[in-house]
């Protein structure tokens, strides 16, 4: 079954947790004990409705403050698809959490309170979705029940967001606008008829209708080698296979390939998926491939089609979201983890800090936690990469502090 990964974003009290809880409730994805706990808690608080936010806010601090702090992953399924929702916090101090949640998502739901309209947080959420090139964005204009289901209010917010969308450089992004009430469930799974002027899809209908080809950007074929398989058993005495996850595009038996960084050339002879063989593997597949000749290939190497070589350089210009309490400054050494390849690196310069409200950049000499900036990095050996716009999997990396082994930042190659 197809799996769709969704990130949600919204400001405080926009109803994000309630929307997710309503999705789970209306698709009958809540367990009996969870539903009983929601009913019991709602009654204790004196609500005349079910407080669905309790379905997602797992931390005690989240329940006490009524906000989302950490990234929670919620799973549910319909007859057509399985869904993984990354419920990300919306506060500016949790920008790193928002980036983490959206980094693996194919669809994003940005909630807007119909009473407040487009606000500063909306700019930030949309900016991060642009930065991470999330292909499909649903602008969910929530709490329409509190503005008398007004078409005029909806059209005003839609126009404001379209003006924001005009500032985006990611023109291939699909943006949809859905008015809803997460509290009552209107236009979440079904339409309750309160907004006859809206004839579009509900949230779930939109998600169900998305096809994989609509949400993936095709790039060039990239196969980072995770491990070399040498069983050395009687049956597979001479077997040598290279295992990893295929990114970017397909690969076929007979394709001429080049191994990086050695630039050794070969031909794909077999493609294995567990105990089966195929003539072609599609992007996203975890496979093992065999090559025509026994050449030196190790973990960290990359196999690409010979007519699709990436850039091979020892200096990269990047956009970095900083996640560490220790500030990023020039001259500091980190480990760059790029796919399966790990390279010692030194921060050459901090060029600027990028404002997440589309107001531009500011010259800077350091990056503080949750800040996003343009950073130039020098590497101890050449990296084989694409820009993030060309190939998301081969244009992203993480920075690891060699002293603490913590993930200090995430970067996107420009």
C-alpha positions in Angstrom: 0.0 0.0 0.0 1.2 3.5 -0.8 2.5 5.5 2.2 2.0 9.3 2.2 4.1 11.4 4.6 2.4 14.6 5.8 3.8 17.5 7.9 1.5 19.8 9.7 2.2 23.4 10.8 0.2 26.0 12.5 0.5 28.8 15.0 -0.7 28.5 18.6 -4.4 27.6 18.9 -4.9 27.3 15.1 -6.3 23.8 15.8 -3.6 21.6 14.4 -3.8 18.9 17.0 -7.6 19.0 16.8 -7.5 18.6 13.1 -5.2 15.5 13.4 -7.4 14.1 16.1 -10.5 14.7 14.0 -8.9 12.9 11.1 -8.1 9.9 13.3 -11.6 9.9 14.8 -13.5 10.2 11.5 -11.4 7.5 9.9 -12.0 5.2 12.9 -8.2 5.1 13.7 -8.4 5.8 17.4 -8.1 2.9 19.8 -11.0 2.3 22.2 -8.9 3.3 25.3 -7.7 6.5 23.6 -11.2 7.5 22.7 -12.5 6.7 26.2 -9.6 8.9 27.6 -10.6 11.8 25.3 -14.3 11.5 26.3 -13.4 11.3 30.0 -11.0 14.3 29.8 -13.4 16.4 27.8 -16.2 15.8 30.3 -13.9 16.6 33.2 -13.0 20.0 31.6 -16.7 20.7 31.1 -16.5 20.7 27.3 -19.7 20.0 25.3 -17.5 18.5 22.5 -14.6 16.0 22.3 -11.2 17.6 22.7 -9.4 15.8 19.9 -6.1 17.5 20.6 -5.5 14.9 23.4 -5.0 12.4 20.6 -1.7 13.9 19.6 -0.2 16.0 22.4 1.7 13.3 24.2 4.1 15.3 26.4 2.8 16.4 29.8 4.0 20.0 29.1 2.0 19.9 25.8 -1.2 18.9 27.6 -0.7 21.4 30.3 0.1 24.4 28.0 -2.2 23.3 25.2 0.7 23.6 22.7 2.8 21.3 20.6 6.5 21.2 21.5 8.1 18.1 20.1 7.6 16.4 16.7 5.1 13.5 17.1 4.5 10.9 14.4 0.9 9.7 14.0 -0.1 6.7 11.9 -3.4 5.9 10.3 -4.8 4.1 7.2 -7.7 4.1 4.8 -8.6 1.5 2.3 -6.5 3.3 -0.3 -3.4 4.6 1.6 -1.4 4.6 4.7 -0.5 7.9 6.3 2.3 9.1 8.5 1.7 12.6 10.0 4.6 14.6 11.5 2.9 16.9 14.0 5.4 19.7 14.2 5.4 22.7 16.6 4.7 26.1 15.2 6.7 28.4 17.6 9.7 30.2 16.3 11.9 28.7 19.0 11.1 25.3 17.5 12.1 26.0 13.9 14.6 23.1 14.0 11.7 20.8 15.0 9.6 22.1 12.0 12.5 21.5 9.6 13.0 18.0 11.0 9.3 17.1 10.6 9.0 18.5 7.1 12.3 17.1 5.8 10.8 13.7 5.0 7.3 14.8 4.1 5.7 14.8 0.7 2.7 16.9 1.7 2.3 19.8 4.1 -0.8 21.1 5.8 -0.5 24.7 6.9 -3.3 25.7 9.3 -4.6 29.3 9.5 -7.1 30.6 12.0 -9.9 32.1 10.0 -10.2 34.9 12.6 -6.5 35.9 12.4 -5.7 35.3 8.7 -2.1 35.2 7.4 0.3 36.1 10.2 4.1 36.0 10.7 4.1 32.3 11.6 2.3 31.5 8.3 5.3 33.1 6.5 7.7 31.0 8.5 5.8 27.8 7.9 5.5 28.4 4.2 9.2 29.4 3.9 10.3 26.1 5.4 8.1 24.2 3.0 9.7 26.1 0.2 13.2 25.5 1.5 12.5 21.8 1.8 10.7 21.7 -1.6 7.6 20.0 -0.2 5.7 19.5 -3.5 2.1 19.7 -2.3 0.9 22.2 0.3 -2.7 22.4 1.7 -3.6 25.7 3.2 -6.3 24.6 5.7 -8.3 27.7 6.8 -9.7 26.5 10.1 -12.3 27.6 12.5 -14.7 28.7 9.8 -17.5 28.0 12.3 -16.3 31.0 14.3 -16.6 33.4 11.3 -20.1 32.2 10.3 -18.7 30.1 7.5 -18.1 33.3 5.6 -17.0 32.9 1.9 -15.7 36.5 2.1 -13.3 35.7 4.9 -12.1 32.6 3.1 -11.5 34.6 -0.1 -9.6 37.3 1.7 -7.2 34.8 3.4 -6.7 32.9 0.1 -5.8 36.2 -1.6 -3.3 37.1 1.1 -1.7 33.7 0.9 -1.5 33.9 -2.9 0.4 37.1 -2.5 2.8 35.3 -0.1 3.1 32.4 -2.6 4.2 34.9 -5.3 7.4 35.4 -3.3 8.3 31.7 -3.5 11.0 30.6 -5.9 9.6 27.0 -6.0 7.2 27.4 -8.8 6.5 23.7 -9.2 4.8 23.6 -5.8 1.0 22.8 -5.8 -0.9 25.0 -3.3 -4.6 24.1 -2.5 -7.0 26.0 -0.2 -9.6 24.3 1.9 -12.0 25.9 4.4 -12.9 23.7 7.4 -13.8 23.4 11.0 -11.6 20.8 12.7 -13.9 21.0 15.8 -17.1 20.0 14.0 -15.4 17.9 11.3 -16.7 20.0 8.4 -14.5 19.4 5.3 -12.0 17.2 7.2 -13.2 13.8 6.1 -16.7 14.8 4.8 -18.5 17.9 4.0 -21.3 18.7 6.4 -22.9 21.2 4.0 -22.2 24.4 6.1 -20.2 26.0 3.2 -22.3 25.3 0.0 -20.2 28.0 -1.7 -17.1 25.7 -1.5 -17.3 22.9 -4.0 -13.7 21.5 -3.7 -12.3 18.5 -1.9 -12.2 17.8 1.8 -8.7 17.3 3.4 -8.9 13.5 3.2 -10.3 13.5 -0.3 -7.4 15.7 -1.4 -4.9 13.3 0.3 -6.5 10.2 -1.2 -6.5 11.7 -4.7 -2.7 12.5 -4.7 -0.7 10.2 -6.9 3.0 9.4 -6.3 4.0 11.1 -9.6 2.4 14.3 -8.3 4.4 14.5 -5.1 7.9 13.3 -6.1 10.5 15.3 -7.9 12.4 13.1 -10.3 16.2 13.7 -10.3 19.1 11.8 -11.7 19.8 8.2 -10.5 21.9 8.1 -7.3 22.7 4.9 -5.5 24.8 5.4 -2.3 26.3 2.1 -1.2 25.4 1.1 2.3 27.2 -2.2 2.5 29.0 -4.8 0.3 27.4 -8.2 0.5 29.8 -11.2 0.3 28.0 -14.3 1.7 31.0 -16.7 0.9 28.6 -19.6 1.3 28.8 -22.7 -0.9 25.8 -21.6 -2.9 27.0 -17.9 -3.3 30.7 -18.4 -3.0 31.6 -15.7 -5.6 28.6 -13.4 -5.0 29.5 -9.7 -4.7 26.5 -7.3 -4.4 26.1 -3.7 -3.4 23.2 -2.8 -1.2 21.5 0.5 -0.6 18.5 2.7 -1.3 18.0 4.0 -4.8 17.3 7.7 -5.1 16.4 10.2 -7.8 15.3 7.9 -10.6 15.2 4.3 -11.9 18.1 1.9 -12.7 18.0 -1.0 -15.2 20.0 -4.1 -16.0 22.3 -3.1 -18.8 22.8 0.5 -17.6 26.3 1.8 -17.9 27.3 3.1 -14.5 30.2 4.9 -12.8 31.4 4.3 -9.2 32.4 7.5 -7.3 34.8 8.7 -6.2 37.1 6.3 -8.2 35.3 7.0 -11.5 35.5 3.3 -12.3 33.0 2.3 -15.0 30.9 -0.9 -15.2 27.5 -2.2 -16.2 24.6 -3.4 -14.0 24.1 -7.1 -14.6 21.5 -8.0 -11.9 19.1 -6.2 -9.5 18.0 -8.1 -6.4 15.1 -7.2 -4.1 15.4 -9.6 -1.2 14.9 -13.1 -2.8 13.6 -11.8 -6.2 15.3 -10.4 -9.2 14.1 -7.6 -11.4 15.2 -6.0 -14.7 14.5 -2.5 -13.3 14.3 -0.8 -9.9 12.3 2.4 -9.2 13.5 5.3 -7.0 12.9 4.7 -3.3 13.6 0.9 -3.6 16.1 -0.7 -1.2 18.0 -3.1 -3.5 21.2 -5.0 -4.1 22.9 -4.7 -7.5 25.6 -6.7 -9.2 28.1 -5.2 -11.6 29.8 -6.7 -14.6 33.3 -6.6 -13.2 34.7 -7.1 -9.7 35.8 -3.6 -8.8 36.6 -1.9 -5.5 33.4 -0.6 -4.1 32.9 0.2 -0.4 30.4 1.9 1.9 30.2 5.6 1.2 30.8 5.2 -2.5 28.1 6.1 -4.9 26.9 4.4 -8.1 25.5 6.7 -10.8 24.7 6.4 -14.5 27.7 7.2 -16.5 26.0 10.0 -18.4 24.6 11.6 -15.2 27.7 12.4 -13.1 27.1 14.7 -10.1 29.3 17.6 -9.1 32.5 16.5 -7.4 34.0 19.3 -5.3 35.8 20.0 -2.0 33.9 23.2 -1.2 30.1 23.7 -1.0 27.8 26.6 -0.5 24.9 25.6 1.6 21.8 26.7 3.5 22.0 25.5 7.1 19.4 25.3 9.7 21.3 25.4 13.0 20.1 23.0 15.8 22.8 23.2 18.5 22.9 25.5 21.5 26.6 26.1 20.7 26.7 28.7 18.0 28.1 28.0 14.5 31.1 30.1 13.8 33.8 30.1 11.1 36.8 27.9 11.6 34.9 25.2 13.5 35.4 21.6 12.4 32.4 19.2 11.9 31.7 15.9 10.2 29.5 16.2 7.1 27.2 13.1 6.8 26.1 13.0 3.2 24.1 9.9 2.4 26.4 7.0 3.5 29.6 9.1 3.1 31.1 10.9 6.1 33.7 13.6 5.5 35.7 15.9 7.9 34.8 19.5 7.2 35.6 23.1 8.3 33.2 26.0 8.3 34.9 28.5 6.0 32.4 31.4 6.4 29.0 32.4 7.7 27.7 34.6 4.9 24.3 35.7 6.2 21.2 34.8 8.2 18.0 34.3 6.2 14.8 35.8 7.5 12.0 33.2 7.4 9.4 35.8 6.8 10.7 36.5 3.3 12.1 39.9 4.3 15.6 39.0 3.0 19.0 38.3 4.5 21.3 39.9 7.1 25.1 39.7 7.1 26.3 37.6 10.0 29.3 36.0 11.5 27.6 33.2 13.4 24.4 31.2 13.5 22.4 30.7 16.7 20.1 27.8 17.5 17.0 27.8 15.2 18.5 30.3 12.8 18.9 29.6 9.0 21.8 31.0 7.1 24.0 30.7 4.1 27.3 28.9 5.0 30.4 28.0 3.0 32.0 24.7 4.0 35.4 23.3 3.0 35.8 19.5 2.9 38.8 17.2 3.6 38.0 15.2 0.5 35.7 15.7 -2.5 31.9 15.2 -2.1 29.8 13.9 -5.0 26.6 15.9 -4.8 23.8 17.7 -6.6 22.1 20.9 -5.5 19.1 20.3 -3.3 16.8 21.7 -6.0 18.2 19.1 -8.5 18.1 16.1 -6.2 16.8 16.3 -2.6 18.4 13.1 -1.4 21.8 13.9 -2.9 21.7 17.6 -2.0 21.1 17.4 1.8 23.4 16.5 4.7 23.8 16.8 8.4 26.6 18.4 10.4 27.8 16.3 13.3 29.8 17.7 16.3 32.9 15.3 16.5 33.3 16.0 20.2 29.7 15.2 21.3 28.5 13.2 18.3 25.3 15.3 18.3 23.5 16.4 15.1 24.3 20.1 15.2 22.7 21.2 12.0 21.1 20.2 8.7 22.2 21.6 5.4 21.0 21.9 1.8 23.5 22.4 -0.9 22.9 25.4 -3.1 
